[in-house]
């Protein structure tokens, strides 16, 4: 767990250095925001894949990537760390933006896909991307190794990362952010999905299966975007209780710390 979302990249690289996964990885992310602005390619220079050591990557994250954490996904693609992404975003739900597939070609000519979805239950239900069998979402289940009939995840060739930004579990009213209540989380994650594949399945069951299949699970606390530290702690506690069933070591994780690098707060 870490505060600022862009630190997902060094965590993935560290896991790769330890042999837990290969690069580039497939990322499934839950986030209020899409974090897909184009990074400063000139500042990234010739850093790419195996040529980017861990210390060099940390320096890039600290001093090159945006302190608003809004460009780390394309940056990860540019650096050879991220392949394709499946992205669940509560921001899309609030603005009624339809699900879509965003394509990104990095500086080296590699093509990447970001499947942009709303809430998990909607994606699993009739008409959602994870229930689709044709069209732009026809390959999404293959991308994350999810078998609809058995509701299981196949082993990934390189590695699957489940990435959670806690601001996913917030709703905005005017300029105020409110964390999801227990009732909202139960409705969204314990309510049954309605589709030919998933009538007796829940979003919580999907995420628990994904967490078990993932080589790495990352959590960005981002208290600034959760309405403060106490809201962040509450979100973490509710998500653990209602979705992950005690998977998260609440007594060991800090949700905030002082920045020693450029950040939006400094």
URJO-V669024 format. One record per pair of residues at least 6 apart in sequence whose C-alpha atoms are under 8 Angstrom apart, sorted by the first residue. I is the first residue (numbers start at 0). J is the second residue. Records with the same first field share a line. If there is no record, write none. Layout:
I: J  J
This chain:
0: 217  218  219  220  252  253  254
1: 218  219  220  253  254  255
2: 219  220  221  222  254  255  256
3: 68  219  220  221
4: 68  71  164  219  220  221
5: 60  64  68  70  71
6: 60
7: 162  217  219
8: 56  60  71  75  80
9: 53  56  57  60
10: 217
11: 80  215
12: 53  80
13: 53
14: 20  215
15: 21  22
19: 158  214
20: 157  158  159  214
21: 156  157  158
22: 48  79  80  81  82  157  158
23: 76  79  80  81  82  157  158
24: 80  81  82  83  157  158  159  160
25: 81  82  83  84  85  142  143  157  158  159  160
26: 81  82  83  84  85  159  160  161  162
27: 84  85  86  87  143  159  160  161  162
28: 84  85  86  87  161  162  163  164
29: 86  87  88  162  163  164  167
30: 86  87  88  89  163  164  165  166  167
31: 87  88  89  90  91  164  166  167  168  169
32: 69  88  89  90  167
33: 69  86  88
34: 68  69  70  71  72
35: 69  70  71  72  73
36: 69  70  73
37: 70  73  74
38: 64  65  70  71  73  74
39: 63  64
40: 106
42: 63
43: 59  63
46: 78
47: 77  78  79
48: 78  79  80
49: 79
51: 78
61: 260  261
62: 260  261
64: 70  71  74
65: 71
66: 261  262  263
67: 262  263
72: 81
73: 103  105
75: 81
76: 82  105  111
77: 105  106  107
82: 111  112
83: 111  112  113  142
84: 112  113  114
85: 113  114  115  116  139
86: 113  114  115  116  117
87: 115  116  117  118  119
88: 115  116  117  118  167
89: 117  118  167  168  169  170
90: 117
91: 97  116  117
92: 117  118
97: 116
98: 114  115  116  117  127  128
99: 114  115  116  135
100: 112  113  114  115  135  136
101: 112  113  114  115
102: 110  111  112  113
103: 110  111  112  113
104: 110  111
105: 111
114: 136  139
116: 122  128
118: 187
119: 187  188  202
120: 187  188  190  191  192  201  202
121: 127  192
122: 128  129  130
123: 129  130  192  193  194  197  202
124: 130  192  193  194  197
125: 131  193  194  195
128: 136  139
129: 136  139  140
130: 194  196
131: 137
140: 146  147
143: 152  155  159
144: 152  153  154  155
145: 151  152  153
146: 152  153
147: 196  197
148: 196
150: 205
151: 208
152: 208  209  212
153: 212
154: 212
158: 213  214
159: 212  213  214  215
160: 213  214  215  216  217
161: 209  210  213  215  216  217
162: 216  217  218  219
163: 216  217  218  219
164: 218  219  220  221
165: 218  219  220  221  225  231  234  235
166: 178  220  221  222  224  225  231
168: 178  179  234
169: 176  177  178  179  225
170: 176  177  178  179
171: 177
175: 226
176: 224  225  226
177: 225  226  230
178: 225  226  230  231  233  234
179: 234
180: 237
181: 237  241
184: 237  238  241
185: 241
187: 202
188: 201  202  203  241  242
189: 201  202  203
190: 201  202
191: 197  198  199  200  201  202
192: 198  199  200  201  202
193: 199
203: 241  242  243
204: 242
206: 242  243
207: 242  243
210: 216
220: 231  254  255
221: 231  254  255
222: 228  230  231  254  255
225: 231
228: 254  255
231: 254
232: 254
235: 249
236: 249
239: 245  246  247
